[in-house]
Amino acid sequence: MREQVQKLFNECMTGATDEDLLIVKQLFEGIQRKKSSENGSIIGGIFAMDRKVEDGNLEVSIPITPVTHNSLEIVHGGVTATLVDTAMGTLANMILPEGYGAVTTNLNVHYLAPGIGERLTAHATVVHQGSKTIVVDGKVVSSEGKIVAHSTGSFFIFKKKQ
């Protein structure tokens, strides 16, 4: 496996542009963030997600880079959806008692503006917590203060296996 990866790496680096190198650097930094437990998932590591809890609300922020771009050089809608789902799902899991988890059962995203600027930040707030589901409201805002997306998510509560 190591030889295959080294061969692929060498092929990719041959003639790499500065943008290609920036992308590879962010991918490697993402692996380091995951390995050092700075992020709990490889997706969080690759997108360099940072989170902050304040007054019961959660914020998850990512830099806008070529890794997040679509072919129009704006943030890919799937990246925006991943960001807001991560914020809402993390908040849902944070409010549960020990031994319980929550997974997304429904994600609704309304895209309102293109993802441009330096960063995107997703804000998540609990709307309802029941015994079986949690409903969370989310919004994604650009570094310029523009609302990029509004979202709601439903999360199913389950007991974790021991």
N, C-alpha and C positions, 0 to 999 in steps of 0.2 A: 504494500500500500504506500509506504513512504517513497519508494522509487517512482510510482505512478504520479503521486502528488508533486514530487520534485520536477518530473518531466513536464507536467502540465504547467507548473509555475514558470519554468524556464521558457516554454512556448509563449505564455501570456506576457512575459516581461520583454520578449524580443520585440522591439519597435514600439514599446508602450509609450503613450502620450503622458503628459503631466496629469491629465484628468484620470487616466487609467491608474497611474501610480497613487493618486489621492484615494481612489476607490479601494485599491488593494490595501493601502495603509489603514483605512477605516475598517475594512473587514478584519485585518489582523488585530487592530486595537479592540474590536468587538469581541474577538476570541479571548483576548487578555482580560477584558472586563468580565466576561462570563467565568473564566478560570479563577479570577480573584474574588468572585462573588460580589463584585460591584453591581452586576446585573444578574437577575435570577434566571434569565433565558438568553439563548443566543440571539434572538430577535432584539431583545432589549440591549444587548451588547453591541450588535452591528449598527443599530440606529442611535447608539450612545444616549439611551434614555436616562434622564435624571428625574427624580421625583421628590415632591415636597408635600407634607401634610400640614394643613392650616385650618383651624376652626372646624374640624370634621370634614373638610373638603380635601380632595387630592388633586395635585397638579403633576402631570408628566410632560416633560419637555424634550424635544429633539432638535439638533441643528439641521438646517436645510442644506443638503450637500448633493453632489451627483448621485450618491447612493439612493437618495429619496426621490430623484427626478423621474418623470415619465419622458416620453419622446418629445414633449413640448417644453421640456426643461422647467416644469413646475412640479410640485409634489404630487406623486401618483396618488390617486384616490384610495387605493388599497393601503398605502402607507398611512394616510389620514385616518382611515377606518381602523387600522391596527393600533395607531396611537390612542384614539379615543376608547377603543375596546379595552386596551391595556389599562388605561386610567380608570375606567368604570369597573372593570373586573377586579383590579387590585383593591379598589375601595370596597367593593362588595366582600372580598375575602378578608379584608382588614377588620371589618365590623363583626365578623362571625366568632363564636366561641371556639376555643381550642378543640380540635378534632373534627371540625367541619370545613367544607370548602364550597365554592360556588363556581359554576361554569356558565358561559353565555348560552342562552337559548334563543334569544332574538336580539338582533342589532339593526337599528334603523338610523341611517345617516343621511342628512340633508346637506348637500354641498352648496355653499353660498358664495364662495369666492375662491380664486386660485390660491394655492399654497405657495407663497413667494415671501422673500425676505431672508432673515438670518435664522429664525427659529419658529417652531410651532409648539404651542403649549395646549394640552388638553386639560380641561377642568371637569371634575366629576363630583356630583352631589347625589346623595341618596334621596329618592322620592318616596319609596315605600319599602319597608322590610316586613315580610310575613314569615310564616313558619316554613314555607316551601320555596318562596321566591323573593328576590330583591329586585326593585326597579330603580335604575340610576339614570340621571340626566347628565349629558355631557356636551361640552362645546369645545371647539378647537379654535384658537386665536393665533394670529400671526404676531411676529415681534413688533409690527407696526400698529397692533391693536385691532386689526380687522378680523371679524368673525368669519372663519373659513368653513366651518361645518357645525351643525347642531345635531345631536344624537340622543337617542334613548336606547337603553339596553335592559333586557330581562335576564336574570341570573337564577339558575336552579340551585338550591341548597342541598348538599348531600353530606352524609357522614363518611369521613375518610376511613379507609381500611387501615387497620392497625399494623 
